C-alpha cells in the first residue's frame, strides 16, 4: 500500500453555492412576477433585467421561499438567514441569503471551521 493512506478517505463537503443561488433566484423571480400581476405592477419581462431591477422584497417573502432549499441541502434553513427589513433587488437577496446559508453549511458540516 505505497500511498501512505489509512484506507479511510475524508470527504470534504463543498457548499453548493451555485445551486442555492439558482434555486433562490428562480423562486424570487416567480414570486415577484406573481406579486406584480396581483398588484398591477409592471416589471421587466426579461429575467436578467428583473433580477437586477430595483424592486422592494420584504423579508417575509424571502422566508416563504426558503423551503426550495430543502431539495439541495442536508439540513433545514431557518429564517435567520434572511436579513430583517428586506432587500432592494432579487440579486441583493440572492447574494445575501446564499452567503448566510454558507455559514449554516459550515456550521453543519465543519462545526464552524472553514476548510
N, C-alpha and C positions, 0 to 999 in steps of 0.2 A: 504494500500500500504506500507507494512513494509520494503520495500527495500531501502528507502531513496533516490530514484531517482526521477527525474522530469518527467520521461516518454520520454525524448529525449536522445537517445543514441548517443554518439560521436564515429564515426567510424574512427579509425586511419588507414590511407592508408600505407601499408607495401610495401616498394620498392621490386619489383620482380627481384632481382639481378640474381637469377639462370636462369630465363627466358631470361633476357637481355644477360647474358654471353653466354648462349647456342645458341641463335639466332646469335649473333656476331661470335661465333666460327664456326658455321655451314657455314655461308656466307663467312667467310675468308678462310676456308678450300676449298670451291668450287672455290673461286676467285684465290687462289694461285695455285690450280691444273690447272685451265684454263690458267693462265699465263705461267705456266711451260710447258704445252702442246704446246702453241703457240711458245714459245721460245726454245723448245727442251731441257729444263732443266729436270734434274732428281730430284725428291723429294720423301721422304719416302712414301711407299704405305699405311702404317698404319696411320690412322688419329691421334692417340695419339702421334706417333713419329713426324708427321708433325707439330702438334701444338707446340711441344717443340723444334723443329729444328730451327737452326739459318737461318732465311730467312728474307731478307730485304722487308719490306712492307712500301711503301710510303704512306704519309698521304692522298693523293687523293684517293687511293684505298680503304682506310678505310671510307672516307667520302662517297664514292659511295654506300656503303652497309648500311649506317645508316637508310635508308628507311625501312629496315626489322623490325626496332623497332616501326614503326607506328602501327603494329598489337598488340603490347604489352603495349605501353604507351599512356596515355590520352593527350599527347602533342607532338609536333614535335621537334625532336632533331636536333640542328644546328651543323655546322661544328666546333664550338668552343670546342666541347667535344673531338676532336681529336688533339693529340699533333703534332705540326709542326715538320717536319723532319722525321716523321715516326717511325717505330718500328723494332726491331731485331728478333721478333718471333710473331707467332699468339697469344701465351699465353700472351706475354707482351702487345700486342694491346688490347686483350680482357680485361685484368686486368685494364689497364689504362682507357679505354673508359667506362667500367662498373662503375668504381669509379667516373668518370666525369659525367656520366649520373645520378648517385645517387645524386650528388649535384644539378643537374637540377630538379630532382624529389622532393628534399627537398624544393627548392625554389617554385616549382609549388604547392605543397600541404601544406606546412607549413610556407610559407613566409620566408624561410631561417633559420627557427629554428628547430634544431634536436629534435626529440622526443625520 
